[in-house]
């Protein structure tokens, strides 16, 4: 099982979805397809590829890299959560509402557009996916 399958399997398992099987397929759609659409966007954010972290009012570059993503959480009062993702032990959860605060309306909209999902789906998916991706 590759790293991507492992991450998605962990996130989908935590979300009560069917585990990811061969070829990245899940037994049920729903959040699994949302997460699958968000994975390349999130990986681009942390690797500073594909336009970085979308933010309102920014050009296509946005912010970029894992450090900038973690700084966004730390600078808005969610440093404990961000720090839990990069250290050993259990990852602290982050709510979809907080994701909306971190990315802002414009950034969340751009992330949703890139992933081909609604803003609500993006915030819900990111709240599950970001801690898992950062942890790995």
C-alpha positions, 0 to 999 in steps of 0.5 A: 500500500502506498503513502497516498493509499495509507493516508486516505485509508486512515482518513476514510477509516476515521470518517466511518467510510469504507477503507481504500482498496486497490487503485484507490477505490472505496466501497462507498462514494460520498466523502471518499470522492471529496477527499480524493479530489482534495488530495492533489490540492493539499499535496500541492499546498504542502509541497508549494506546487500547483499554486500554493495555499489559496488565499483571498485576493492573492494571485495564482501563487497564494502562499506556499509550503508546509511552513506557511500552512502551519503558520496559518493555524498557529497565527490564528490560535490553533497552534496546539492542533498544528503542532500535534500533526508534526509531532508524535502522538495523536493528531488533534482534530480541527473543525470545518468551521476553523478551516473556513477561518484559516483559508478565508472565503476566497481561499476556500472557494479556490480550493473547492474549485481546484478540487471540483467540490463545494465549499462545504465539502472542501471545508469538511474534507480539509478538516480530515485531510490536512491533519493526516497529510501533515502528519505523514 
